[in-house]
Amino acid sequence: MFTELNERLFEAKEKKRKKVKYEEHIARSDAYLEEEKDKANHLYLQLKKEKKDVSRLEKISLTNIFFTIMGKKLERLDKEQQEVIAAELKYKEAAETIIDLENELKELRTMLQTVVNAEVEYKSLLDEKERLIHDKHSALSRELYDLSEQETSIRSYVKEYEEAIQAGLASLSALQRAIHSLDKAKGWSTWDMFGGGMLTTAIKHSHLDDARKQIHYAQNQLRLFQEELLDIENHFEIKMEIGNFLTFADYFFDGIIVDWVVHGKINDSLSQAEETTAKVREILSVLDEHKNQLIDDYDEIVRKRKERLESA
């Protein structure tokens, strides 16, 4: 009976943890969604002022931008023209992020409904456990009660670290795909610098289109990783430097056209992706270390609880 009650308490505590987690994620994602909507609206007004057909921006790509301006000298593109092209790509990025966030919020609100009564369930089980302590026929003592509470708490903490590690690994995988795409573009860019011709340049921009998609996906995964890290920072007395993950995609659009068609900007974007990857690996190492310490603590508490039960 004791083991079964303990397991039910752990499940109830997990629901309680998830309820808090979902509520906090929803609040932060709602705020971020409003920021992205404001950004998209600002860019929309800028593009309408330039008489751009915003409804067609979903079809925009680096390749078709390149062919549109190929007949001009890139160096002669004035600052305003470059800013408009950058605004087109940034608007598309913001619009895609808004869709991501809206889908994420819908999923979070659905999951929140599954744990809406978590506090009531947990309180009911705690009351049941408290009654067992005062039952003279029960082997459950106050010491055992405290040990079992620590046990269920640590199991929940381990779960929280595992979720953060899983999000970090997903970010790592997404960044590696972005690096692979940028590496391809870098390779073709080298040929282009040595006179590879129009076909080589077009292929390079096709790889940049793929890199843009991969960086958008990596950006989203990094934001989800940051959410998991915030959960840990809010509930544990540790501090991890998250870094400016959420500016990663914006960086990709800086110095948009003139810099992109030369080798340097591709190298810069690649360096940033590699630096971000190294940072994610560093944080994952810290998370693993903390998780392993929690597992050691859990094993020690389980050992003590078993000893007390055997001697009761």
C-alpha positions in Angstrom: 0.0 0.0 0.0 2.9 2.4 0.9 4.6 1.9 -2.4 1.4 2.3 -4.4 0.5 5.5 -2.5 4.0 6.9 -3.1 3.7 6.2 -6.8 0.3 8.0 -6.9 1.8 10.9 -5.1 4.6 11.1 -7.6 2.2 11.1 -10.5 0.1 13.8 -8.7 3.2 15.9 -8.1 4.2 15.5 -11.7 0.8 16.9 -12.8 1.2 19.8 -10.4 4.7 20.5 -11.8 3.4 20.4 -15.4 0.5 22.7 -14.6 2.9 25.4 -13.3 5.2 24.7 -16.2 2.4 25.0 -18.8 1.1 28.2 -17.2 4.5 29.8 -17.2 5.2 28.8 -20.8 1.8 30.1 -22.0 2.5 33.5 -20.3 5.9 33.8 -21.8 4.8 32.6 -25.3 1.8 35.0 -25.2 4.2 37.9 -24.5 6.6 36.8 -27.2 3.7 36.4 -29.7 2.7 40.0 -29.1 6.3 41.1 -29.7 6.4 39.2 -33.0 3.0 40.6 -34.1 4.2 44.1 -33.3 7.4 43.4 -35.3 5.4 42.0 -38.2 3.0 44.9 -38.2 5.9 47.4 -38.2 7.5 45.7 -41.2 4.1 45.3 -42.9 3.6 49.1 -42.7 7.1 49.7 -44.0 6.6 47.5 -47.0 3.2 48.9 -47.8 4.8 52.3 -47.8 7.2 51.0 -50.4 4.2 49.7 -52.3 5.2 46.1 -51.8 2.7 43.3 -52.3 2.9 41.8 -48.8 0.5 38.9 -49.6 3.1 37.5 -52.0 6.0 37.5 -49.6 5.4 33.8 -48.7 7.0 33.0 -52.1 10.1 35.1 -51.5 13.4 33.4 -51.4 17.1 34.4 -51.6 17.4 32.9 -55.0 14.5 34.9 -56.6 15.8 38.1 -54.9 19.2 37.4 -56.4 17.8 36.9 -59.9 15.7 40.0 -59.6 18.7 42.2 -58.9 21.2 40.3 -61.0 21.1 42.8 -63.8 22.2 45.6 -61.5 25.6 46.2 -59.9 25.1 45.0 -56.3 27.4 47.7 -55.0 25.0 50.3 -56.5 22.0 49.1 -54.5 21.4 52.1 -52.3 20.7 51.7 -48.6 17.0 52.1 -48.9 16.8 49.2 -51.5 18.8 47.0 -49.2 16.6 47.9 -46.2 13.4 47.0 -48.2 14.8 43.6 -49.2 15.9 42.9 -45.6 12.4 44.0 -44.4 10.8 41.5 -46.8 12.8 38.6 -45.4 12.3 39.8 -41.8 8.6 40.1 -42.4 8.5 36.5 -43.7 10.6 35.3 -40.7 8.2 37.1 -38.2 5.1 35.7 -40.0 6.5 32.1 -39.8 7.4 32.6 -36.1 3.8 33.8 -35.4 2.5 30.6 -36.9 4.9 28.6 -34.8 3.9 30.4 -31.6 0.2 30.1 -32.3 0.5 26.4 -32.8 2.6 26.0 -29.7 0.1 27.9 -27.6 -2.8 25.8 -28.8 -0.9 22.7 -27.9 0.1 24.1 -24.4 -3.5 25.1 -23.6 -4.7 21.6 -24.6 -2.0 20.0 -22.3 -2.9 22.4 -19.5 -6.5 21.1 -19.5 -5.2 17.6 -18.7 -3.7 18.8 -15.4 -6.1 21.5 -14.4 -7.1 19.6 -11.2 -3.5 18.8 -10.1 -3.5 20.7 -6.8 -6.8 19.1 -5.7 -5.5 15.5 -6.5 -2.2 16.2 -4.7 -3.8 17.6 -1.6 -6.2 14.6 -1.4 -3.3 12.2 -1.5 -1.3 14.1 1.1 -4.3 14.0 3.4 -4.4 10.2 2.9 -0.7 9.9 3.7 -1.1 12.1 6.8 -3.8 9.8 8.1 -1.6 6.8 7.7 1.1 8.4 9.9 -1.3 8.7 12.8 -2.7 5.2 12.3 -1.1 3.0 15.0 -1.4 0.0 12.8 0.6 1.7 10.0 4.3 1.3 9.6 4.5 4.8 8.1 6.2 7.1 10.5 7.0 10.8 10.2 10.6 10.0 9.2 9.3 7.7 6.4 6.9 10.3 5.3 9.6 12.9 5.0 11.9 10.5 3.1 9.2 9.6 0.7 8.4 13.3 0.1 12.1 13.9 -0.7 12.0 10.9 -3.0 9.0 12.1 -5.1 10.4 15.7 -5.2 13.8 14.5 -6.6 12.1 12.3 -9.2 10.2 15.4 -10.4 13.5 17.4 -10.5 15.2 14.8 -12.5 12.2 14.8 -14.9 12.6 18.6 -15.3 16.3 18.2 -16.2 15.6 15.5 -18.6 13.1 17.7 -20.4 15.7 20.5 -20.6 18.3 18.1 -21.9 15.9 16.7 -24.6 15.2 20.3 -25.8 18.9 21.1 -25.8 19.7 18.0 -27.9 16.9 19.0 -30.4 18.5 22.5 -30.6 21.9 20.9 -31.2 20.5 18.8 -34.0 18.8 21.8 -35.7 21.9 23.9 -35.4 24.0 21.1 -37.0 21.6 21.0 -40.0 21.9 24.8 -40.3 25.7 24.6 -40.2 25.6 21.9 -42.9 23.5 24.2 -45.2 25.8 27.2 -44.5 28.8 25.0 -45.2 27.4 24.0 -48.6 26.8 27.7 -49.4 30.3 28.5 -48.3 31.8 25.9 -50.6 29.9 27.2 -53.6 30.8 30.8 -52.6 34.5 29.9 -52.8 34.0 28.7 -56.4 32.0 31.9 -57.1 34.8 34.1 -55.9 37.2 32.4 -58.4 34.8 33.0 -61.3 32.4 30.0 -61.1 29.8 32.0 -63.1 26.1 32.4 -62.9 25.2 28.7 -62.3 27.6 28.5 -59.3 26.2 31.7 -57.9 22.6 30.5 -58.3 23.4 27.2 -56.6 25.1 29.1 -53.7 21.9 31.1 -53.2 19.8 28.0 -53.3 21.9 26.6 -50.4 21.3 29.9 -48.6 17.5 29.5 -49.0 17.9 26.1 -47.3 20.1 27.6 -44.6 17.4 30.3 -44.0 14.8 27.6 -43.4 17.1 25.6 -41.2 18.1 28.7 -39.2 14.4 29.5 -38.7 13.8 26.0 -37.3 16.9 26.2 -35.2 15.7 29.5 -33.8 12.4 27.9 -32.8 14.2 25.0 -31.1 16.6 27.3 -29.3 13.6 29.3 -28.0 12.0 26.1 -26.7 15.3 25.2 -25.0 15.4 28.6 -23.4 11.9 27.9 -22.0 13.1 24.7 -20.4 16.2 26.5 -19.0 14.0 29.2 -17.5 11.9 26.5 -15.8 15.1 25.2 -14.1 16.4 28.7 -13.2 13.0 29.6 -11.7 12.9 26.5 -9.4 16.5 25.8 -8.6 19.3 27.9 -7.1 21.5 27.7 -10.1 22.2 30.2 -12.9 23.2 29.3 -16.5 24.1 32.0 -19.1 21.6 31.4 -21.8 23.0 34.0 -24.2 21.3 35.9 -27.0 19.7 32.9 -28.7 16.6 34.8 -29.8 18.6 37.2 -31.9 20.2 34.4 -34.0 17.8 34.7 -37.0 17.9 38.5 -37.0 21.7 38.4 -37.3 21.2 36.3 -40.4 19.5 39.2 -42.2 21.9 41.9 -41.3 23.9 43.4 -44.2 21.5 41.6 -46.4 22.4 41.6 -50.1 25.9 43.1 -50.7 27.4 41.1 -47.8 25.7 37.9 -48.6 26.9 37.6 -52.2 30.5 37.8 -50.9 32.2 35.1 -48.9 32.5 37.0 -45.7 28.9 37.1 -44.6 28.5 33.3 -45.1 31.6 32.8 -42.9 30.1 35.2 -40.3 26.8 33.4 -40.2 28.6 30.0 -40.0 30.8 31.3 -37.1 27.7 32.4 -35.2 26.0 29.1 -35.7 29.1 27.2 -34.5 29.5 29.5 -31.4 25.8 28.9 -30.5 26.3 25.2 -30.9 29.3 25.3 -28.6 27.2 27.2 -26.0 24.4 24.7 -26.2 26.9 21.8 -25.7 28.4 23.7 -22.6 24.9 24.1 -21.1 24.0 20.5 -21.8 27.2 19.4 -19.9 26.1 21.4 -16.9 22.6 20.0 -17.1 24.0 16.4 -17.2 26.2 17.1 -14.2 23.2 18.4 -12.1 21.0 15.6 -13.2 23.5 12.9 -12.2 23.9 14.5 -8.8 20.1 14.4 -8.3 20.1 10.7 -9.3 22.8 10.0 -6.7 20.7 11.9 -4.1 17.6 9.9 -5.1 19.4 6.6 -4.7 20.6 7.5 -1.2 17.1 8.5 -0.1 15.6 5.2 -1.5 18.3 3.3 0.4 17.4 5.1 3.7 13.7 4.6 3.2 14.1 0.8 2.6 16.2 0.5 5.7 13.6 2.3 7.8 10.8 0.1 6.4 12.8 -3.1 7.0 13.4 -2.1 10.6 9.8 -0.9 11.3 
